[in-house]
Amino acid sequence: MAMWEDPIVEETRLAREELFARFNYDLAKFCEHLRQKQREHGGRVVTREPRRPEPAETLEK
């Protein structure tokens, strides 16, 4: 059975492979790179409070 190939998925996987290869497949190095880029950007970063679940009594109504 032949598997269907999606060119967009293939391109995304190739980009991911190239990106992680740049950091020798070290997730910590990759994350540090992203944090550095964020610091360099200096733009506004939006953070939101976590949503809290409603009490159980409210959900049962």
C-alpha positions as CSV (number, residue, x, y, z in Angstrom):
1,M,0.0,0.0,0.0
2,A,1.6,3.3,-1.1
3,M,1.5,6.2,1.4
4,W,0.2,9.5,0.2
5,E,2.8,12.2,0.4
6,D,2.0,15.9,1.1
7,P,4.6,18.3,-0.2
8,I,3.9,20.8,2.5
9,V,4.4,18.2,5.2
10,E,7.6,17.1,3.5
11,E,8.9,20.7,3.3
12,T,8.1,21.2,7.0
13,R,9.9,18.1,8.0
14,L,13.0,19.0,6.0
15,A,13.0,22.5,7.6
16,R,12.8,20.9,11.0
17,E,15.6,18.6,10.3
18,E,17.9,21.4,9.0
19,L,17.0,23.6,12.0
20,F,17.8,20.9,14.6
21,A,20.9,19.9,12.8
22,R,22.2,23.5,13.2
23,F,22.1,22.9,17.0
24,N,23.5,19.3,16.8
25,Y,20.1,18.0,17.8
26,D,20.5,19.6,21.3
27,L,17.1,20.8,22.4
28,A,18.6,22.9,25.2
29,K,20.8,24.8,22.7
30,F,17.9,25.3,20.4
31,C,15.7,26.7,23.2
32,E,18.5,29.0,24.3
33,H,18.8,30.3,20.7
34,L,15.0,31.0,20.7
35,R,15.3,32.9,24.0
36,Q,18.2,34.9,22.6
37,K,16.2,35.8,19.5
38,Q,13.3,36.9,21.8
39,R,15.6,39.1,23.8
40,E,17.0,40.7,20.6
41,H,13.6,41.3,19.2
42,G,12.7,43.6,22.1
43,G,9.1,43.8,20.9
44,R,6.0,43.3,23.1
45,V,5.4,39.8,24.2
46,V,1.9,38.9,25.2
47,T,1.4,36.7,28.3
48,R,-1.9,35.7,29.7
49,E,-3.0,34.3,33.0
50,P,-3.9,30.6,32.8
51,R,-7.6,29.9,32.5
52,R,-9.0,28.3,35.7
53,P,-11.6,25.6,35.4
54,E,-15.0,26.4,36.7
55,P,-16.2,24.7,39.9
56,A,-17.9,21.4,39.4
57,E,-21.4,22.7,40.5
58,T,-21.4,25.2,37.6
59,L,-20.5,22.4,35.1
60,E,-23.5,20.2,36.1
61,K,-26.2,22.8,35.4
